[in-house]
Amino acid sequence: MQKSVAIIGGGPAGLMAAEIISARGARVDVYDSMPSVGRKFLMAGKSGLNITHSDSFEVFVSRYGKRRSNIEPLLKVFGSDQLREWVHGLGIQTFIGTSGRVFPMGMKASPLLRAWLGRLTDSGITFHLRHKLTGMRPDKSLQFETPNGDVTVNAEAIVLALGGGSWRRLGSDGAWAEWLKQAGVGIEALRPSNCGFDVAWSEHFREKYEGHPIKSVVLSFGEFRGQGEFIVTKEGVEGGLIYTASALMRDEIDAHGKAVMTLDLKPDRALEWLVDKLSRPRGKRSLASYLEKSLGIHSVKAGLLREFVSKEDFTNAERLAGFIKALPVPLIAPRPLDEAISSAGGVTFESLDENLMLKNMPGVFCAGEMLDWEAPTGGYLLTACFSSGVAAGNGVLKYLGSTVFNRKTQTSATNTSTSSVQVSRIDTDGKNKNR
C-alpha cells in the first residue's frame, strides 16, 4: 500500500524533502499558505540568486556558529558541492563569483524554480495552495484554513518546513512556534538575523544622508573584523557588512541593552599617516575641504565624523585621526524581525533526533529555517535549508521502513526518473564530498 506524507511549507527545505520522499514511491502532498510555492526563494534571488558558497568545508561549517555541531552532519550528506550538482541536474549551470559566492547562470531564481517544480509535478507530488496550517491535534492530524473552509488532513509522516519569522508577507510568520511550544517542543524565541539596526541620527544627518552607501570601511565588534559597505537608512544602518556582524551585535544588545560598532573610515591608511596629514597647515582651506582633498574623506563619511566627534576633538589632529581609524557608532536596537533577511531561534536540536524527527512526536519532522540555527548571507542560509530538507526526507524514509538510495539500488531501480536518481546519488552513504 502506498504510504502518504504531508509536507507543510513549499520553500527549499520542504520541496527538497518532498523530492527525496517521492523518489521512493510514497504519496507526497505539499501544503503552502501562499497562492504559489517558493515565494521567499524567488525574493532571495531577485538581485541574483546566491545559491551556496565555494568555501572549503571547514570554513563553510564554521559559519553556523554555536550550531555548527548540529548542521555539520547535514552538510556532510548534502553540502555545497552536492547542491551545485543538484542544480546542474536541473539543466542549469553555476559559476563562482569573485567573492566565492555561487550563482546559477543567468543569476535568477525563477528558471531554477520552474524546472524544479516541473520535476516534482512529474514525480506525482500534489500541491495544495492557500492552505494555512493552524494547528496539529494529539493524533497528529493537521488542521488547515483554506478559502473553502477548514480542512483536516491525516498522513503517516509529516515534514514541517514552515520557515522562520521574517518576511511575513511571503508566508513565514512564525505562528507555529506557539502551538509547538504548547505541545512540549523546545522552542528558542525567534529573533532577527542578518538584520539592520537603529541609530539615533540627528535630523540633519538623516535628511542629508538617508540612502547613502558607506563604502570601503572596516567594521570591528569584539573579535569580529570585516571590510565592506553598508547603507544609511532613516532608522539606522543596514547592508552586507552590517548583516555579517549582526548576530554578535544583536546578542550584545540583548545582554546589555546597547552595542557600539567601530568603523575604520580609512582602512588603507595608517594612523601615523593621518596624524601627519592632519597636523599640516591648511592655509585658507576649511577643514571639510582639507579632509576631502588631502584624505579623501567627504560626503557621508565626513558626515559620520561630524555626527559622532565633538568640535573640540575635530580641532585636535591626533584625536581626529584616532576617530577616523576607530569611529564608535552606538546601536540602539535591531530592526524588527519581519524586516530581517532571516531569523534566529526556533525548534531546538535537543528536541529532535538525528533524523530531525521530533522526539515527542514520532513521525513528525522539522526542516529549514524553523530550526534553531542561523548563518550569515553568502549562500550559507540556502544551503542549510536544502541540506535539512534532504535530512528530513531521508528521516521520513527510515521512519516508514524504506531505505535511502545507495549505488546498488540506483542501478537496479526501475521506473525512476533521471531527476530522482540525481538526488539519490548526491545523498548517498553520508560521505563528505566537500572535503
N, C-alpha and C positions, 0 to 999 in steps of 0.2 A: 504493500500500500504506500502511495506517495505521501511523504511527510511534509507538513506545512510549516513555514517560517514567516514571521512578520518582522519586517524591518521598519522602524519608525524614524524617519528622517532621510531625506534624499540629498544629502551632501556627500562629499568624497568618502567619508567613513562608512555611511550606510550603503551607498552604492557599491563600494568595494566588497563589503560583507555579502551583499546580495549576489554579486558575481561569483564569489568563491562558493557560496552555498548552492546556487542554481546549477553550477557546473557538475555537481554530484547528483542531480536529478530531483532535488527537493522542490516543492512548490513554494515560490517566494512571492510575497506581496509586499510592496513598498508603499508606505503611507507618509504623506507630507502635508503640512498645513497650508502651504502656498499653492497658487494656481499652476506652478511648474516647479520641477526639481532643480537643484544646483544653483539657486539664485545667488547665494553668498560666494560660491565658487566663481560664477561669472563676474560678480562685482570685484572680487580679488584680482581677476585678470583684466580689468578694464583698462589699465595703463600698462599692461604687459604681464602675462601670467608667469610668475616666478614659481615654477613647479617644485624645485628642490635646489640643492647646493652641491658643489663639487668638492667640498671639504673632504679630507681624509676621514675615515670612520671615527678615529679617536677625537678629532676636533669636532666632528659633527655631533657626536653624542654628548660632548661637553656643553653644548648649547641648551640642554634641558635642565641645567642647574641641579637643584635638590632632588628632582625626579629622574635623574639620569639612570639610576639603577632599575627603575620601572620601565623606562622607554627603551633602553638599550637592547633587551631581549627581543622586543618587537622589531627593531631596526635590523637586527641580525638576520631575521627571516625576510623582511621586506624593507630595504633601505633605499638610499638614493640611487644606486646603480640599478636595482630591481625596478624602481619606479620609472626610470628612464627607459628601460627595456619594455615595460608595460606600455608606456606612451608610444614607443616605436611600433608595438604590436597593433596599435590602433591606426597605423599608417601615417603617423605624424612624427617627424624628426625633431630632435632637440639640439640646442647649442649652448655652450658655456660662455657667458658674458665676461667682460674684463674683471668684474668683481668676484668671479667664481660662481655667480648665480646661474641656474639652469633655466632656460626658457624653451617653449616649443617654437618651431619655425613659424613665423607669422605673428608670434607674440600673444595671440589671442586665445582666450579660454573657450569661446563658442565652438570652433571646429572640433576641438577635443571632446567637449561635452556631447555634441551631436553624434559623433562617431561612437562614443561610449554608450549613449542611450540607445542607439540603433542596435548595438551588440546585445545589450541587456534585454531589449524587447524581443529580439530574435531568439533569445535563450528561453523565452516563455515567462519572464518576470512581468507581473501585473502591477501597474501604478495606480494608486488611489490618491487623487489630489484633493485639496481643500478638506483634508481630514486632520483635524487638530486633536491631538491626544489630550484628554482631560484627566485621565487617571487610570489606575490599574487595580482591579479587585483582588482580594486574597487568593482567589483561584487563578490569578494571572490573566483573566480576561481583560481585554483592552477596551476602554471607553473613548469614543471619538465624537467630536462635534462636527457635523457636516452641514452643507446647505440644505440637505434633505432631512435634517433631524439627527438625533443622537443614534450612534451605531455601536454595537458591542461585537468585538472580534475575538476569536479564540485561535490559538496556534500552539504547536508543540514546542516551539522555541521562539524567543523574541530577542531582537537586537535593538537596543535603544541607542540612537545616534542623533540626539536632539540638539546638538550644538551647545555653545556656551550662553553667555548673557549679553553679548554685544550684537549690534545690528538687528535690533528688534524688528524693524520693518521688513527684513528678509527672512524672518521666521525663527530667529534664535532669541527667545525671550527669557530663558532660564526658569520658566514656570515649573518645570519638572522637579527642581531642587526641593521644593517644599513637600510635595507628596512622596517623594522618595525618602526624604528625611523622616517623615511620619511613619513610613514603612520600615524604619530601622536601618536604613542605609547611611553609612558615614558620608557626610557632605561637608566640604570646606566652602565657606561663603564665597560667592562669585565676586571677583574684583576686576577692575580694568587692567588690561595688559597691553603692551605696545600702545601706550596712550600719551596724550599731551598733558600739560599741567597749567594750572592757573598761576599767573604772576600779577602782582599789584602794580601794573603800569601806571605811570602818570597819564593824565588825559592828553597832554601834549604828545608824549611818545606814542600812545595808542593811535591817535589820529594821524600822526605823521608816518608811522612805520608799519601799521597793520598790513599783513600780507607780504611784507618784505622778507626775502630769504637771507639768512646769515650763513655765508659760505666760508669754507676753509678755516674752520676753528677746531680746536681740540677741547672736548668736554671731559672733565675729571670729576669723579664722585667716588669717594672711598678708594677701593683698589681698581675701579674702572677708569680707563683712559681710552678714548676713541676720537677719531678725526672724521669730520664730515660736515653736514649742513643741516639746518632746520629753519622753520618759518615762525615769524612773529604773528600771533593771532590776536584778535580782540581781547580774548581772555588771558592769553599767556604764550605758550610755545608748543609746537608740535613738529613732527617730521622725523626722518630716518635716524638721525643721531640721537634725538630725544628718546625715541622708541627703544633704541638699543640699551639705554641705561634705565628705562622706565621702571622695571621691576625693582631695582635697588632703591630708586628714589621714592617709589610708592611705598615700599616697606619701611623706609626711614620716616616718612610722614605718618604712616600708621602707628609706628612705635613711639615717635617723639613729637608729633604734631607739626613738624616742619622739615624741610630739607633745603640744602644750599648746593647748587651745582656751580662748578668753577669753569670759566671759559678762558682759553688762551686765544686771544684775538689775532696774534701774530706768531703762529707756531713755527714759522720759517726763520724767525729772528731770535737771537739770544737776548737775555735781559740786559747784559752789558752793552750790547749794540744799541738798544733802545735808550738806555740811560745816556749814552754818549750823544745820540741824536737829539734827545730832548734837552740836553744841557747846553747846546749850542745857541748862540744869539739868533733870534727870529727876525731881527730887523723890524720892518713895518708890517710884517705879516701877522695876521691873527693866529691864535693857537689852532683854531679849526683849520685854517689854510695850511699851517705848518704840518699838522697831523696828516692831512691829505697828501701834500706834495712830498714830504720827506719820509713818511711812514706808510703811506697808502691806506690810512685809516680814515674813512669818510662814511657818509650816509648812515645806515643803520648801526654800524659798528661804533662810529663816533657818538651816535645817539645813545647806545648802551652805556658808554663811558659816562656821558652826561647824566644818565639815569641813576647810576649807582656809585659814582665817585663825587665826593664833596668838592666845592670850589677851592678849598684850601689845598686838598691833595692834587687838584688839577695844576696848581702852580708849582708843585714840587716834582722835579724831574724823576727822582728815584721812586717816589711813591706812585706817580702816574705810570711809569714803566712797569712797576710791580702789578698794578691793576690791569694793564694791557696783557700781561702774561698770566694773570690769575684773577679774573674778574668774578666776584661772588654774585650769583643771581639767586635770590631766595624764591623757593617754590612753595605755594600755599597748599595746593591740593591737586590730586589727579583729576582729569576731566571725567565726567560721568561714564559709567560702564557702557551705556548704549552708544557712546561716541568712540569707544576704543576699537582698535582693529581686532583684538581678541580678548579673551578673558582668562583669568587665573581662577583656581578653585574648581569645585565640582565633586564628582564621585571619587572618594579616596581609593587608592590602590589596595589599601588594607581591607576594603570591603569586597574585593574581587579576588578570584583565584587566578592561577597563572594563565588561564584561558579567557580572562576578562568576564567571567561569569560572576554575578552577584552571589556571595556566599549564603545569604539568607533567602535567596530566590532562585532555586535551581531552574535552569532553562532560560534565564533572563541575562543577557549580555549587554555590556556598555562599550561604546567606542567613540572616538573623535574628541571634540573639544569639550564635551561634557565631563570628561575625566579630569582629575586634578593634576594638571601639568601646564606649563607654559614654556614658550620659546620666543626668541626674537624673530623678526621678519627676516626674509632671506631664503625662504623655501623650507625652513625647518617646521613651520606650522603645518603646511600641507602634507609634508612627508609623514609626520607623525599621525595625522588623520588617516591617510591611506594605510599606513602600517597597522594602526589599531583596528581598522576595518578588516584587514586580512586576518589579524589575530582573532577577532571576534567571529569571523566567518569560519575559520578553522576550529574554533572552540565549539561552535554550534554543531559542526560535523561530528566532532568527537562525542558531544552530548547525545546526538541522535544515533550514535553507533556506527557512523560512517568512518572513513579514513581520509586523511589528507593525501592528495595526489603524490605519488612518487614516480621515479623514472620508469619503473616496471609497468605500473598501471597506465602510465602515459602512453606507452607504445601499444598497449593492448586494448585501450579503451575504444569503444565504438560509439558512433553517433555523438561524438564530442566535437564541438566547433573548434576552429583554429584559435579563436579568441579565448576559449576556456582552457585549452592546452597551454597557451601563453601564460595565463595567470597561474596555473598549477605549476608550471616549470619554474617560475621565478619564486615560488613559495615552497620549494622542496627541501626537505631534510634539515631545515633550520640552520644551514650553514651560512656563515657571514661572507658574503661576496663583495663587501665594501672594503675589506682589508687589502 
